[in-house]
Structure formats: C-alpha cells, structure tokens
C-alpha cells in the first residue's frame, strides 16, 4: 500500500513545490461567510455551486481525506511589458492547452489511481482554505493564500486540492492571517477601486480582475482611470505586499513559454485583432472572456492605451474607432482619445462627432470637454 511519504515524494518529483494532507470534514466556517456575501458573489453561486463545495462528501461520497498540492506560477520571470497588463497567474495558464500544470496534475492522479486511490479535483471547494487546513500556509489580508515555504513564502502559488478515498493522517492546521502588524493594511490602502473592504473582505464586483473579464457592459466612467493599465487580471495587492517583496526582488530566469507570446499580445495587435486571431492566439491562454466577447478585450485595451497617456497610440485608436461597430468599444476609444489629448485626438473626435447619436455621442462630447479643460 502506498504511504503518505511515497505520495509526497511523487509530488515533488512532478515539480509541485509543496504538499499537505487534511481531513474530508466539511468547511463549516464557510457557511456563514457565503450566506453573508450572497449579493457580492451572486455570479459565483450560479456558476460554481459554492454551498455544495463546503462538504467534500457532497462532491465525492467516498471522500476520506484531501491532498493539497501547491504549484508556484512565478518560478520564472515574465516580460515586464506583459506584467504591466496581465495578472501573472494568467500568463502561463494551461487550463485550455493542457500542456503544463494540467498535465502534471493528471500524472499525479494517475499515480494515485495506479496505487489504488481514486480522486476528485473539485472546482467549487474552497481551495485556499483546504491548503491552510493542510498546514501549507496562511492567509493574507488581500484574501490570497501565502505558502509556508514556496516562492519565498509568497502568494505567487496555486493550491490544488484533491479529494481522495483513502484516509491519511492530517497535517497541522495553519488557518490564520499571517500578515505582520507593521504592514499597516498596505494591500487594502493600495487597492485602486476599493474592492478590499477590510482584512479578508473583498467585494469582487469592484475588483479590477473581475471588472476586466466579467464587468457588465461599458466600464463606468469613475473606474476607468483607477483600473490603470490592467487588461486582464490585476496584481496590485500582491505587488505592494511586504510578504511578497523578497520574491519580487529575486533574479529569476525568463519564462520562455510566456516570452514566445509577448509580440502576439502587444496592445495594437489586441486592439485590431479579428475573431480568428482572438480564437487561435488569445482565448486559449486567457479564456474568462468568451469567444463572443472580443469587444471586451478591445474596450479594455482602449482604456489602457488612454491611461498610458502616450500619443503614439492615437493613430491606432482612430483606426479602431472606424473599424469597430460595437458602441462599447467606440465609447472607450473616445474616452481614451480625450485622456491622451493633443490636436490629432481632438480633430478625430470632432470628425467622429458628426452623425453620431446616443451613448457614443455623449462620450465624444465628454472627451472633447476633457481636452478643453
């Protein structure tokens, strides 16, 4: 019979940076939290069935233990130009391509199966809470999980829980906030949109990551500047965290897989991409926006171009206004031109104003007013 030590050895052999074990008892502490946050997490309740994820036996009736693997997605560095616009955890995401982490998880589960252990990989179970209960680290005030040892004890890690039908001795529970007192709520203060309402209290509807890929329609005016240069995801609360600084200053070798995508994710290419380019180049790596939501990508890119204040993007924005039919994209382009300013942007906005009605017309007028302040 395979031992706990054998399983640990296999996990490290496959490249996982840590592993822990916990019981298959329900995550009782989540019940009150989920009930109190139904409004903020309504979107997740619909798609993930969160309440059923509280009890592992609801997911897998034969559940006896939970094995939690830890993967670090920041073992290698990323191109700075991509880190400025995309959350790091998405830059090497293989959940669609299945050629990286997904493959290693499959190998681990096959190893368990070959040794008489069946497993389930749940999407709706509280992954971070499972990792903490398995003794693998602590929580941050930013709601993220911090490893006990991997990636410099940082939050640049992904917990991967597997419910198994074999009972193992659980590891020491480390479910607590591990932030130092002297951090003075740095992440909460630094959140540009106020999504962090307090320690471990996030309103996802205000989170930049959520807004970039799940936001409802045209991004509200009051959020456009504060969302900054993020196109897909956001690492603001992680970048300012004192617990992450030791890892951020390390010299790491470059992630070649991500580097190979760098030129394909340049802002002008994303702004002008057609559906074929989106489907083949972008969506397989960053898929939270569906195949019919290319407009959201272009809207986000236009906002980012505006927030760079760089006049080099004015020609691309003008061209994109003319080639796009989606009003949400046109509205954001108008806003971006008004934010960048200059005579070329002003001339274009005056030209676009002719014959325009409704929301696009209003955005152009506001952009022109911005230019003349």
C-alpha positions as CSV (number, residue, x, y, z in Angstrom):
1,X,0.0,0.0,0.0
2,X,1.3,3.4,-0.9
3,X,2.4,5.5,2.0
4,X,2.0,9.2,2.7
5,X,5.8,9.6,2.3
6,X,5.6,7.9,-1.2
7,X,2.9,10.4,-2.2
8,X,4.9,13.3,-1.0
9,X,8.0,12.1,-2.9
10,X,5.9,11.8,-6.2
11,X,4.5,15.3,-5.8
12,X,8.0,16.8,-5.6
13,X,9.2,14.6,-8.5
14,X,6.5,16.0,-10.7
15,X,7.5,19.6,-9.8
16,X,5.0,20.6,-7.2
17,X,6.6,22.9,-4.6
18,X,4.7,21.6,-1.5
19,X,2.0,19.1,-0.5
20,X,-0.2,18.7,2.6
21,X,-3.0,16.5,3.9
22,X,-6.2,17.3,5.7
23,X,-9.4,15.5,6.6
24,X,-12.5,15.4,4.5
25,X,-14.6,17.2,7.1
26,X,-16.9,20.0,5.9
27,X,-15.5,23.5,5.8
28,X,-18.1,24.8,8.4
29,X,-16.5,28.2,8.7
30,X,-17.6,29.0,5.1
31,X,-21.3,28.6,5.7
32,X,-21.8,31.9,7.4
33,X,-19.4,33.7,5.1
34,X,-21.2,32.5,2.0
35,X,-24.6,33.4,3.4
36,X,-23.4,36.9,4.3
37,X,-21.9,37.6,0.9
38,X,-24.6,36.2,-1.4
39,X,-25.0,39.6,-3.1
40,X,-21.3,40.1,-3.8
41,X,-20.8,36.6,-5.0
42,X,-24.1,36.0,-6.8
43,X,-22.2,35.4,-10.1
44,X,-20.1,32.6,-8.5
45,X,-23.1,31.0,-6.8
46,X,-24.7,30.5,-10.2
47,X,-21.6,29.0,-11.9
48,X,-19.7,27.2,-9.1
49,X,-22.4,25.9,-6.7
50,X,-20.4,27.1,-3.8
51,X,-22.6,25.9,-1.0
52,X,-22.2,22.3,-2.1
53,X,-18.5,22.8,-2.2
54,X,-18.4,23.2,1.6
55,X,-18.8,19.4,2.2
56,X,-16.3,17.2,0.3
57,X,-18.7,14.3,0.7
58,X,-21.3,16.2,-1.4
59,X,-18.7,16.2,-4.2
60,X,-17.3,12.7,-3.7
61,X,-19.3,10.4,-1.3
62,X,-16.3,8.2,-0.8
63,X,-14.2,11.1,0.5
64,X,-11.9,10.3,3.4
65,X,-9.0,12.8,3.0
66,X,-7.9,15.8,1.0
67,X,-4.5,16.0,-0.5
68,X,-3.4,19.6,-1.4
69,X,-0.7,20.2,-3.9
70,X,1.0,23.6,-4.2
71,X,2.2,24.9,-7.6
72,X,4.2,28.1,-8.0
73,X,3.3,30.1,-11.1
74,X,6.1,32.6,-10.6
75,X,9.2,30.3,-10.6
76,X,10.5,32.2,-13.6
77,X,10.2,35.9,-14.5
78,X,7.9,37.3,-17.1
79,X,8.4,40.1,-19.7
80,X,7.9,43.4,-18.0
81,X,5.6,44.7,-20.7
82,X,3.2,41.7,-20.1
83,X,3.4,42.0,-16.3
84,X,2.1,45.6,-16.7
85,X,-1.1,44.5,-18.3
86,X,-1.9,40.9,-17.3
87,X,-2.1,39.1,-13.9
88,X,0.9,36.8,-13.6
89,X,-1.2,33.8,-12.8
90,X,-2.8,34.0,-16.3
91,X,0.4,34.4,-18.2
92,X,1.2,30.7,-18.2
93,X,-2.3,29.3,-17.6
94,X,-2.7,26.0,-19.4
95,X,-6.3,25.0,-18.4
96,X,-7.2,25.1,-22.1
97,X,-4.0,24.0,-23.7
98,X,-3.4,21.3,-21.1
99,X,0.4,21.3,-21.7
100,X,1.8,22.3,-18.3
101,X,0.3,22.2,-14.8
102,X,-2.8,20.4,-16.0
103,X,-0.6,17.6,-17.4
104,X,1.3,17.3,-14.1
105,X,-2.0,17.1,-12.1
106,X,-3.1,14.4,-14.4
107,X,0.1,12.4,-13.9
108,X,-0.2,12.7,-10.1
109,X,-3.8,11.5,-10.1
110,X,-2.8,8.6,-12.4
111,X,-0.1,7.7,-9.9
112,X,-2.7,7.7,-7.1
113,X,-5.1,5.6,-9.2
114,X,-2.3,3.1,-10.1
115,X,-1.8,2.7,-6.3
116,X,-5.5,2.1,-5.6
117,X,-6.5,5.6,-4.7
118,X,-9.4,7.4,-6.6
119,X,-9.5,11.2,-6.6
120,X,-11.7,14.1,-7.5
121,X,-10.5,17.6,-8.4
122,X,-13.3,19.9,-7.3
123,X,-13.8,23.4,-8.7
124,X,-16.2,24.6,-6.1
125,X,-14.4,23.6,-2.9
126,X,-12.6,26.4,-1.0
127,X,-9.1,25.7,-2.3
128,X,-7.2,28.2,-0.2
129,X,-9.0,27.1,3.0
130,X,-8.1,23.5,2.2
131,X,-4.5,24.4,1.8
132,X,-4.4,26.2,5.1
133,X,-6.1,23.4,6.8
134,X,-3.5,21.1,5.4
135,X,-0.8,23.2,7.0
136,X,0.6,24.6,3.8
137,X,0.5,28.3,4.7
138,X,-1.6,31.2,5.9
139,X,-3.9,33.9,4.6
140,X,-3.2,37.4,3.6
141,X,-5.5,40.4,4.3
142,X,-5.9,40.6,0.5
143,X,-7.7,37.2,0.6
144,X,-4.9,35.4,-1.1
145,X,-3.0,32.3,0.2
146,X,0.6,32.6,1.3
147,X,2.8,29.5,1.1
148,X,4.7,28.3,4.2
149,X,7.9,27.9,2.2
150,X,7.4,28.0,-1.6
151,X,8.3,31.1,-3.7
152,X,9.8,32.9,-0.8
153,X,6.7,32.3,1.4
154,X,4.7,34.4,-1.1
155,X,1.3,34.4,-2.6
156,X,2.5,33.5,-6.1
157,X,1.2,30.0,-5.6
158,X,-1.9,27.9,-6.6
159,X,-3.4,25.4,-4.1
160,X,-4.7,22.3,-5.9
161,X,-7.0,20.1,-3.7
162,X,-7.7,16.5,-4.5
163,X,-10.4,14.6,-2.6
164,X,-9.4,11.0,-2.2
165,X,-11.0,7.8,-0.9
166,X,-8.0,6.9,1.3
167,X,-7.6,8.2,4.8
168,X,-4.3,9.9,5.7
169,X,-3.1,11.5,8.9
170,X,-3.9,15.2,8.6
171,X,-1.2,17.8,8.9
172,X,-1.2,20.7,11.4
173,X,-3.8,23.3,10.5
174,X,-2.4,26.8,9.9
175,X,-5.6,28.6,9.1
176,X,-4.8,32.2,10.2
177,X,-3.8,35.5,8.8
178,X,-0.1,35.7,8.6
179,X,0.4,39.3,7.8
180,X,2.8,41.3,10.0
181,X,1.3,44.1,12.2
182,X,3.6,46.7,10.7
183,X,2.3,46.2,7.1
184,X,-0.5,48.7,8.1
185,X,-3.0,47.2,5.7
186,X,-0.9,48.1,2.7
187,X,-3.0,46.0,0.2
188,X,-6.2,47.4,1.4
189,X,-5.0,51.0,1.1
190,X,-3.4,50.3,-2.3
191,X,-6.5,48.8,-4.0
192,X,-7.3,51.5,-6.6
193,X,-11.1,50.6,-6.7
194,X,-11.7,50.0,-3.1
195,X,-12.5,46.3,-3.6
196,X,-10.8,45.3,-0.4
197,X,-13.3,46.5,2.3
198,X,-11.2,45.2,5.1
199,X,-8.9,42.2,6.0
200,X,-10.1,39.2,4.1
201,X,-13.2,41.0,2.9
202,X,-13.4,41.5,-0.8
203,X,-16.2,42.8,-3.0
204,X,-15.3,41.1,-6.3
205,X,-17.7,43.4,-8.2
206,X,-15.1,46.2,-7.5
207,X,-12.0,44.1,-8.1
208,X,-10.1,45.1,-11.2
209,X,-9.5,41.4,-12.1
210,X,-13.3,40.8,-12.0
211,X,-14.0,44.0,-13.9
212,X,-11.6,43.2,-16.7
213,X,-13.3,40.0,-17.7
214,X,-16.7,39.8,-16.0
215,X,-17.7,43.5,-15.8
216,X,-21.2,44.3,-17.0
217,X,-21.0,46.3,-20.3
218,X,-19.1,49.6,-20.7
219,X,-16.7,50.2,-17.9
220,X,-18.2,53.0,-15.7
221,X,-16.5,56.4,-16.1
222,X,-15.5,56.6,-12.4
223,X,-13.5,53.3,-12.7
224,X,-11.6,53.9,-15.9
225,X,-8.6,55.8,-14.6
226,X,-8.3,53.7,-11.4
227,X,-8.2,50.5,-13.3
228,X,-5.0,51.7,-14.8
229,X,-3.0,49.6,-17.2
230,X,-4.7,46.2,-16.5
231,X,-6.2,44.5,-19.5
232,X,-6.8,41.0,-17.9
233,X,-6.4,40.4,-14.2
234,X,-4.6,42.6,-11.6
235,X,-1.6,42.1,-9.3
236,X,-1.8,45.4,-7.5
237,X,-2.5,43.9,-4.0
238,X,0.3,41.4,-4.5
239,X,2.8,43.8,-5.9
240,X,2.6,46.1,-2.9
241,X,2.5,43.3,-0.2
242,X,5.6,43.3,2.1
243,X,5.3,39.5,2.3
244,X,5.9,39.2,-1.5
245,X,8.8,41.7,-1.7
246,X,11.6,39.1,-1.1
247,X,10.5,37.1,-4.1
248,X,9.9,40.1,-6.3
249,X,13.5,41.3,-6.0
250,X,15.0,37.9,-6.9
251,X,16.7,37.5,-10.2
252,X,14.8,34.7,-12.0
253,X,15.4,33.2,-15.4
254,X,12.9,34.2,-18.0
255,X,9.8,32.1,-18.7
256,X,10.3,31.2,-22.4
257,X,6.8,30.0,-22.9
258,X,5.4,33.4,-22.0
259,X,8.2,35.2,-23.9
260,X,7.1,33.4,-27.0
261,X,3.6,35.1,-26.6
262,X,5.0,38.6,-26.0
263,X,4.7,40.1,-29.5
264,X,1.3,38.5,-30.0
265,X,-0.1,40.4,-27.0
266,X,1.1,43.8,-28.0
267,X,-1.6,46.5,-27.5
268,X,-2.1,47.4,-31.1
269,X,-2.5,43.8,-32.2
270,X,-5.1,43.2,-29.5
271,X,-7.0,46.4,-30.4
272,X,-7.2,45.4,-34.1
273,X,-7.5,41.6,-33.8
274,X,-10.2,39.8,-35.6
275,X,-12.2,36.9,-34.3
276,X,-9.9,34.3,-35.9
277,X,-6.8,35.9,-34.1
278,X,-8.7,36.1,-30.8
279,X,-9.9,32.4,-31.1
280,X,-6.5,31.0,-32.0
281,X,-4.0,33.3,-30.3
282,X,-5.6,34.9,-27.2
283,X,-8.5,32.8,-26.0
284,X,-6.6,29.6,-25.4
285,X,-4.4,31.4,-22.8
286,X,-6.9,33.9,-21.3
287,X,-10.3,32.4,-21.6
288,X,-12.6,34.0,-19.0
289,X,-13.9,36.2,-21.7
290,X,-15.9,34.0,-24.1
291,X,-15.4,33.7,-27.8
292,X,-18.2,36.2,-28.4
293,X,-16.6,38.8,-26.1
294,X,-13.8,40.2,-28.3
295,X,-15.5,43.6,-27.7
296,X,-14.5,43.5,-24.0
297,X,-10.9,42.8,-24.9
298,X,-10.8,45.8,-27.3
299,X,-12.6,48.0,-24.7
300,X,-10.0,47.1,-22.1
301,X,-7.1,47.7,-24.5
302,X,-8.5,51.1,-25.5
303,X,-8.8,52.1,-21.8
304,X,-5.3,51.0,-21.2
305,X,-4.0,53.0,-24.1
306,X,-5.7,56.1,-22.8
307,X,-4.2,55.6,-19.3
308,X,-0.7,55.4,-20.8
309,X,-1.1,59.0,-21.9
310,X,1.1,58.0,-24.8
311,X,0.4,59.9,-28.1
312,X,1.8,57.0,-30.1
313,X,-1.5,55.2,-29.6
314,X,-3.6,57.9,-31.1
315,X,-3.4,56.6,-34.7
316,X,-4.4,53.1,-33.6
317,X,-7.3,54.4,-31.6
318,X,-8.6,56.4,-34.5
319,X,-8.3,53.4,-36.8
320,X,-10.0,51.2,-34.3
321,X,-12.9,53.6,-33.9
322,X,-13.5,53.5,-37.7
323,X,-13.2,49.7,-38.0
324,X,-15.4,48.7,-34.9
325,X,-19.1,48.6,-34.8
326,X,-19.6,47.9,-31.1
327,X,-20.6,51.0,-29.3
328,X,-18.9,50.0,-26.1
329,X,-15.6,49.9,-27.9
330,X,-16.2,53.2,-29.6
331,X,-17.2,54.8,-26.3
332,X,-13.9,53.7,-24.7
333,X,-11.9,54.8,-27.7
334,X,-13.4,58.3,-27.5
335,X,-12.6,58.4,-23.8
336,X,-9.0,57.3,-24.4
337,X,-8.5,59.9,-27.1
338,X,-9.8,62.6,-24.7
339,X,-7.5,61.3,-22.0
340,X,-4.4,61.4,-24.2
341,X,-5.3,64.7,-25.8
342,X,-3.4,66.6,-28.5
343,X,-4.5,68.1,-31.8
344,X,-4.8,64.8,-33.6
345,X,-7.0,63.3,-31.0
346,X,-9.2,66.5,-30.9
347,X,-9.5,66.6,-34.7
348,X,-10.5,62.9,-34.8
349,X,-13.1,63.4,-32.1
350,X,-14.7,66.3,-33.9
351,X,-14.8,64.2,-37.0
352,X,-16.4,61.3,-35.2
353,X,-19.0,63.6,-33.6
354,X,-20.7,64.2,-37.0
355,X,-23.7,62.0,-37.3
356,X,-23.2,60.2,-34.0
357,X,-26.1,59.7,-31.6
358,X,-26.8,58.2,-28.2
359,X,-24.0,57.0,-25.8
360,X,-21.2,57.3,-28.4
361,X,-22.2,60.9,-29.0
362,X,-22.2,61.6,-25.3
363,X,-18.8,60.0,-24.8
364,X,-17.3,62.1,-27.6
365,X,-18.7,65.3,-26.1
366,X,-17.3,64.5,-22.7
367,X,-13.9,63.6,-24.3
368,X,-13.8,67.0,-26.1
369,X,-14.7,68.7,-22.9
370,X,-11.8,66.9,-21.2
371,X,-9.5,68.1,-23.9
372,X,-10.5,71.7,-23.4
373,X,-10.2,71.8,-19.6
